[in-house]
């Protein structure tokens, strides 16, 4: 926490606040009311106390830099650089993350002396309990019914009902067999030993051995049955989860990181598998024993049984309180695990950048914090268990004390036999087992239900881009495209496209031009129906894109990106990704058309060569030509080229351009390129500026427009080219006549 500034002019104190944001955590991390106030030149942090509002920190605005929102365990903090150190301006729970993100944008604008962004997201609250909803979810954890979650989890067992019923029957049978030895022991003591009926000794010892043999057989059968059932249910859940992840639109992934999603697919579903294999059989078996043993004890001697069962309500009450505490702990644990996976995934994918900028030490420190956060949550859970378990064990042992005292008095009074007392002691000892397991059952169910909630949360997410009930089949697109007053924003408060309208004829090549951030890629995202417009429509052949079946549309649209993604696998598999049934001859024809065949056959394994993770075994130009071959084999009616020739040398670009000319022929094409010379042959150029269509025309028409945006862009590229020539460097851009 920064030191308070001592010399504060009264006139500056009187300045009105530009904006302020409230928080629900103190600087100690405890629940409390806090407030961040930002004026023209100061940032102040206040917290409410019984004595009134207290000034916690104050900073000069022009001495702050790089405001950022930092994720913590169950909390977020707005931080900034102050005189070379990181200071925390305000902290809140994760439910207010959106408010802090808005505050960060406004503060950043003020620090840079820029206009503050307009609009502000409100805290989304649960309509049932008014609790703040998580930033990336509409599921209120406080309103989730644990019973419904458990029922939904076991709904996946419906296709395997026969095995489920078999498991229940085996559990009941196993419980009865486990309860038999104390009763047999009572008979041995009272009949064989007390009355010396030696002829019955072999009989009852044999029965005792038989019960153990049968119990072993039941346990083996039950264990193998549960293992199969757990495996099947987990496979079904993982399949359903992955299927839903594939159905969700890009907007879902924009709000989440890969590590978090992978955590749900691996760790959360893994926790479900553990509880189905280890937890459910124990819950079922011990639950039956917890009911059966007291019932049989009451049948044998209800007076002694009541004394033995007195501690049980206290234990059940304590377990219920402990369960609520552990639910919160495990929610924080899984969140920490998710953030750890996300951090690791990001660093591993950016290893080249980390090493290039000597960021190893910084990343080790940051990852160390993630590890410590996870360890702290795990330690809290295990510490709570280590404290709770011995206390419950002692409470359970008190049942034995009571039975020994009152049972011994009953034996001395002649109202109970020694065998009966021995059986009671045996049943009390057996009763301790399900009561002890009850604590672990709480642990298992808490983990599993928390994991299940996270899995079902994904499954319940609405699919923003999907087929509508009145979707129509369009197996043969002509390629006419129409944008009609299209508005769109990735965030509700920030619109990127502002009423874009254009008409494109079948077979026409359209070049999209504009400054970085003008909205070109967003326009392509709308065209590919990765997102739906918030207002207006995109039509293909006169039909609203939202009413065309996605399967038909995706089959007829292809894309070649600046950094084309290749899947780990062979070159042949990557080229045939859009048409998995393509023959090797068809794959080779597409590769030849993409000028990729020659370098492919030079590899030792030819078309079976492994491309590596993200195609890292290939050069950028080779990856790009394989991507073009993939698009050629896909044979789309509408083609998207997004910087398809960027970041390659001149010779490679020439080969890619030849391949693109073959690919473009006879198709409707939308092309984005920073090298404006590559768009000279486009039928029309559409200049996008600040989310709007600013200019439309051919290259020559736009060059002749006075003070035109396109002409200025071309002039800037020409100047850059001359600077490179003057410096004697290899030109970054190819100069062509008219550029």
Long-range contacts (C-beta under 8 A, 24 or more apart in sequence): 1-27, 1-56, 1-57, 1-87, 1-88, 2-57, 2-58, 2-59, 2-82, 2-87, 4-55, 4-57, 4-58, 5-58, 5-59, 5-60, 8-42, 8-58, 12-39, 12-41, 12-42, 15-39, 15-40, 15-41, 15-42, 18-106, 18-110, 18-116, 19-103, 19-106, 19-116, 21-78, 21-90, 21-99, 21-100, 21-102, 21-103, 22-96, 22-99, 23-90, 23-91, 23-92, 23-96, 23-100, 24-92, 24-93, 24-95, 24-96, 25-75, 25-91, 25-92, 25-93, 26-91, 27-56, 27-57, 27-88, 27-91, 29-75, 29-91, 34-90, 34-91, 34-92, 35-90, 36-78, 36-89, 36-90, 36-103, 38-103, 38-106, 38-107, 38-110, 43-89, 43-107, 45-89, 45-90, 57-87, 57-89, 59-87, 59-89, 61-110, 61-111, 62-111, 64-107, 64-111, 65-111, 67-104, 67-107, 67-108, 67-111, 68-104, 69-97, 69-100, 69-101, 69-104, 71-339, 72-373, 73-332, 73-335, 73-336, 73-339, 73-373, 73-376, 73-377, 74-331, 74-332, 74-335, 76-100, 78-103, 78-104, 78-107, 80-107, 80-111, 93-132, 94-134, 94-135, 94-335, 95-123, 95-131, 95-132, 95-133, 95-134, 95-135, 96-123, 96-132, 97-135, 98-123, 98-124, 98-135, 99-123, 117-493, 117-494, 118-493, 119-492, 119-493, 119-494, 120-493, 121-491, 121-492, 121-493, 135-255, 136-255, 136-256, 137-457, 137-461, 138-461, 139-453, 139-457, 139-460, 141-331, 141-453, 144-453, 146-445, 146-449, 149-449, 149-452, 149-453, 149-456, 150-445, 150-449, 150-452, 152-452, 152-456, 153-272, 153-448, 153-449, 153-452, 156-233, 156-236, 156-237, 157-229, 157-233, 159-232, 159-236, 160-229, 160-232, 160-233, 163-225, 163-228, 163-229, 164-229, 166-225, 167-222, 167-225, 167-226, 167-229, 167-281, 167-284, 168-284, 170-218, 170-221, 170-222, 170-225, 171-222, 171-281, 171-284, 171-285, 171-288, 172-288, 173-218, 174-215, 174-218, 174-219, 174-222, 174-285, 175-285, 175-288, 175-289, 175-292, 176-292, 177-211, 177-214, 177-215, 177-218, 178-215, 178-289, 178-430, 179-289, 179-292, 179-293, 179-296, 179-427, 179-430, 180-211, 181-208, 181-211, 181-212, 181-426, 182-422, 182-423, 182-426, 182-427, 182-430, 183-423, 184-208, 184-211, 185-419, 185-422, 185-423, 185-426, 186-417, 186-419, 186-420, 186-422, 186-423, 187-419, 188-419, 189-417, 189-418, 189-419, 189-422, 190-417, 190-418, 190-419, 190-420, 191-419, 194-417, 194-418, 194-419, 222-281, 223-281, 226-276, 226-277, 226-280, 226-281, 227-277, 229-276, 230-273, 230-276, 230-277, 230-280, 231-273, 233-272, 233-276, 234-269, 234-272, 234-273, 234-276, 237-269, 237-272, 237-455, 238-265, 238-269, 240-459, 241-265, 241-269, 241-455, 241-458, 241-459, 244-458, 244-459, 244-461, 245-458, 247-463, 247-466, 248-458, 248-461, 248-463, 248-464, 249-463, 249-464, 249-465, 249-530, 249-531, 250-465, 250-525, 250-530, 250-531, 251-464, 251-465, 251-490, 251-531, 252-461, 252-464, 254-490, 257-342, 257-345, 257-346, 258-342, 258-345, 258-346, 259-338, 259-339, 259-340, 259-341, 259-342, 259-343, 259-344, 259-345, 259-346, 260-338, 260-339, 260-341, 260-342, 261-458, 262-341, 262-345, 263-334, 263-337, 263-338, 263-341, 263-342, 264-338, 264-454, 264-455, 264-458, 267-334, 267-337, 267-338, 267-341, 267-451, 268-334, 268-451, 268-452, 268-454, 268-455, 269-451, 269-455, 271-447, 271-448, 271-450, 271-451, 272-448, 272-451, 272-452, 272-455, 274-444, 274-447, 274-448, 275-444, 275-445, 275-447, 275-448, 276-448, 278-444, 279-441, 279-444, 279-445, 279-448, 282-437, 282-440, 282-441, 282-444, 283-441, 283-444, 283-445, 286-433, 286-434, 286-437, 286-438, 286-441, 287-434, 289-430, 289-431, 289-433, 289-434, 290-431, 290-434, 290-435, 290-438, 293-427, 293-430, 293-431, 293-434, 294-431, 296-427, 297-424, 297-427, 297-431, 300-420, 300-423, 300-424, 301-410, 301-416, 301-420, 301-424, 303-406, 303-410, 304-403, 304-406, 304-407, 304-410, 304-416, 304-424, 305-424, 307-402, 307-403, 307-406, 308-399, 308-402, 308-403, 308-424, 308-427, 308-428, 308-431, 309-399, 310-399, 310-402, 311-395, 311-396, 311-398, 311-399, 312-399, 312-435, 314-395, 315-392, 315-395, 315-396, 315-435, 315-438, 316-438, 318-388, 318-391, 318-392, 318-395, 319-392, 319-438, 319-439, 319-442, 322-384, 322-388, 322-439, 322-442, 323-442, 323-445, 323-446, 325-384, 326-381, 326-384, 326-442, 326-443, 326-446, 327-446, 327-449, 327-450, 329-377, 329-380, 329-381, 329-384, 330-381, 330-446, 330-447, 330-450, 331-450, 332-377, 333-374, 333-377, 333-378, 333-381, 334-450, 334-451, 334-454, 336-370, 336-373, 336-374, 336-376, 336-377, 337-374, 339-370, 339-373, 340-370, 340-371, 340-373, 340-374, 343-367, 343-370, 385-439, 385-443, 388-439, 389-436, 389-439, 392-435, 392-436, 392-439, 393-436, 396-431, 396-432, 396-435, 396-436, 397-432, 399-428, 399-431, 399-432, 400-425, 400-428, 400-429, 400-432, 403-428, 464-531, 464-532, 465-529, 465-530, 465-531, 465-532, 465-550, 466-550, 467-549, 467-550, 468-546, 468-547, 470-547, 471-547, 471-548, 471-549, 471-550, 472-543, 472-547, 472-548, 472-549, 473-549, 473-552, 474-540, 474-541, 474-543, 474-548, 474-549, 474-552, 474-553, 475-552, 475-555, 476-556, 476-637, 477-540, 477-541, 477-552, 477-553, 477-556, 477-637, 477-638, 478-506, 478-541, 478-637, 479-505, 479-506, 479-507, 479-508, 479-540, 479-541, 479-637, 479-638, 479-667, 479-668, 480-504, 480-505, 480-506, 480-540, 480-541, 480-542, 480-668, 481-527, 481-538, 481-539, 481-540, 481-638, 481-668, 482-538, 482-539, 482-540, 482-542, 483-523, 483-536, 483-538, 484-536, 484-537, 484-538, 484-539, 485-535, 485-536, 485-537, 486-523, 486-526, 486-533, 486-535, 486-536, 486-537, 486-538, 487-533, 487-534, 487-535, 487-536, 488-522, 488-526, 488-531, 488-533, 488-534, 488-535, 489-534, 490-522, 490-531, 495-534, 495-691, 496-522, 496-691, 497-522, 497-523, 497-526, 497-533, 497-691, 497-692, 498-690, 498-691, 498-692, 499-536, 499-692, 500-536, 500-688, 500-691, 500-692, 500-693, 501-536, 501-693, 502-686, 502-693, 502-696, 504-668, 504-670, 505-668, 506-668, 507-666, 507-667, 507-668, 508-668, 508-669, 508-683, 508-684, 509-664, 509-668, 509-669, 509-671, 509-681, 509-682, 509-683, 509-684, 510-668, 510-669, 510-670, 510-671, 510-682, 510-683, 510-684, 510-685, 510-686, 511-671, 511-672, 511-673, 511-679, 511-682, 511-684, 511-685, 511-686, 512-670, 512-671, 512-672, 512-685, 512-686, 512-688, 513-672, 513-673, 513-676, 513-679, 513-685, 513-686, 513-687, 513-688, 513-710, 513-713, 514-687, 514-688, 514-689, 514-694, 514-709, 515-689, 515-713, 518-688, 518-689, 518-690, 518-691, 519-688, 519-690, 519-691, 519-692, 520-672, 520-688, 521-642, 521-672, 522-691, 523-688, 524-559, 524-640, 524-642, 524-670, 524-672, 527-638, 527-640, 527-670, 528-557, 528-559, 528-640, 529-553, 540-638, 556-636, 556-637, 556-638, 557-636, 557-637, 557-638, 557-639, 557-640, 558-631, 558-634, 558-635, 558-636, 558-638, 558-639, 558-640, 559-631, 559-639, 559-640, 559-641, 559-642, 560-624, 560-627, 560-628, 560-631, 560-639, 560-640, 560-641, 560-642, 560-644, 560-660, 560-663, 561-627, 561-642, 561-643, 561-644, 562-642, 562-643, 562-644, 562-646, 562-647, 564-615, 564-623, 564-624, 564-626, 564-627, 564-630, 565-614, 565-615, 566-611, 566-614, 566-615, 566-618, 566-623, 566-626, 566-627, 567-611, 568-610, 568-611, 568-612, 568-613, 568-614, 569-610, 569-611, 570-605, 570-607, 570-608, 570-609, 570-610, 570-611, 571-600, 571-603, 571-606, 571-607, 571-608, 571-609, 571-611, 571-626, 572-607, 572-608, 574-611, 574-615, 574-626, 574-630, 575-607, 575-626, 575-629, 575-630, 575-633, 576-630, 576-633, 577-630, 578-630, 578-631, 578-633, 578-634, 579-633, 579-634, 582-633, 586-633, 587-629, 587-633, 590-629, 590-630, 590-632, 590-633, 591-625, 591-626, 591-629, 593-629, 593-632, 593-659, 593-662, 593-663, 594-625, 594-626, 594-628, 594-629, 594-632, 594-659, 594-662, 594-663, 595-625, 595-655, 595-656, 595-658, 595-659, 596-622, 596-625, 596-626, 596-628, 596-629, 596-659, 599-625, 619-652, 620-647, 620-648, 620-652, 621-648, 621-649, 621-652, 621-653, 621-655, 621-656, 624-648, 624-652, 624-656, 625-655, 625-656, 625-659, 628-656, 628-659, 628-660, 628-663, 629-659, 631-663, 632-659, 632-662, 632-663, 636-667, 637-667, 637-668, 638-667, 638-668, 638-669, 638-670, 639-663, 639-664, 639-667, 639-668, 639-669, 639-670, 640-669, 640-670, 640-671, 641-669, 641-670, 641-671, 641-672, 641-673, 642-672, 643-672, 643-673, 643-674, 644-671, 644-673, 645-673, 645-675, 645-678, 646-673, 646-674, 646-675, 650-734, 653-734, 675-717, 675-733, 675-734, 676-710, 676-713, 676-714, 676-717, 676-739, 677-733, 677-734, 677-735, 677-736, 677-739, 680-736, 680-738, 680-739, 685-710, 699-738, 700-738, 703-738, 714-739
